Amino acid sequence: MGYSTISPLPYTSILKFTIDGRPSIEDTHDLFSALISHISFSTHRYMFRNYSNTFTSEDAIQELGTFKFTKSFESTEYTNEVISTTTFQMCRDMAKALIQQFLWTRLIINAVEPSNRTYRDKGLWRLSSKGLCVFQEFCVKTKMDIGKFAAYVDPSARLIFLIQIERLRDNDRINNKRKYISCLFTIMIASLPLRHNYFNVGKTTSEDAHSIHSSDFGSTNSASRNMIFSDYFPYIKILPNDLLVGVSYKYPQWSNQKSSFQQQKALLQNLSPSSRKFKMRAIFTSLLCCNWLIEFCTVASNDEAESIMTEFLNMGWITFYDEKYRHSEYIESSKSITLNMTREGIKVVMDVSLKQCNDVLQQTVDDHLSINRRGSTISSSSNSNTDSYHTAVQHQSLIEEK
């Protein structure tokens, strides 16, 4: 994955690049969203078949070529404020490289061959579910009406929630602090399908997710049933997905809360310690995990997903299932490489589940006690006022008798 064929001089002063040569995830998402907001989607025909809600490589290149990127720098070294501005227009080679990056990041997919993630000059591209979530976040930031983009949602799009990975500002690297990375690990393990190695891409409803993450919903108590994603993972941010859910676009801040609970119900059930069946997948392929990280998190590429898996390995939460890989220090994405959870990894998942649930239950108890105290205070105050009233009435009666 490189950009070595492109001269870096025109744009390195404007776009922020990482040490491995890719644009920062923020720049990647902004460029992608700017492209989607301007490009025209239509139905294209290929090999006697029509593909709706798609755009061509040439459409994307032409649109990216019309963008003008400007960045200003303010200097306070002098008495008068000095602003220096750099502007460049994207060349054709860089536009192709960006489209390839969008493919690696899974923001777009090949409409003809969804599993093919290589750029083609005559390719047909469609927005992925991840791309829709990223684009909606851009619309929220720029206060753009998302309702007019509802037509971009393809019927085959999966209903997902996208986890925003926390990154370091200076180098765009992922936050590897144990507190954060353990939450990410727990979400991944609780979200992996219990059977098979691939997700069912043909169905999009929240009930399908429930069949993947089986648990006994009837055994959960009312307190855990009302828990939401942020109760378990307060340090993890998820991007809005109203375009995927298909809710009212006039009040996304209300409807997204309802749809998010329905969508994440299975994940929360798997983490509920009050369930009789606490299920998690203990053996899985590295390909399954890397695909999950790229498709359901704001991970930039397969290389970055492998680095996250390697971090899990270094933490001692997973290990290689096959003896021939036991001495490997790096995890590669492959369907032939099998991993399994260690006791330490299982403990991490259980600890996150129990701690967060206990915190929420304790908060619920505290809230009930506070309400009861408030109720008793109001009651005693009411009784006191009633007694005072009766005393005043009796006093008034005595005066009248006299």
PyMOL commands that set and color helices and strands:
alter all, ss='L'
color gray80, all
select helices_A, chain A and resi 25-38+57-65+92-104+129-142+147-152+178-191+206-212+217-219+222-225+229-232+242-245+252-271+286-296+302-315+323-325+343-401
alter helices_A, ss='H'
color red, helices_A
select strands_A, chain A and resi 42-46+49-56+68-75+82-89+108-110+124-127+162-164+237-239+283-285+318-320+338-341
alter strands_A, ss='S'
color yellow, strands_A
deselect
rebuild
show_as cartoon
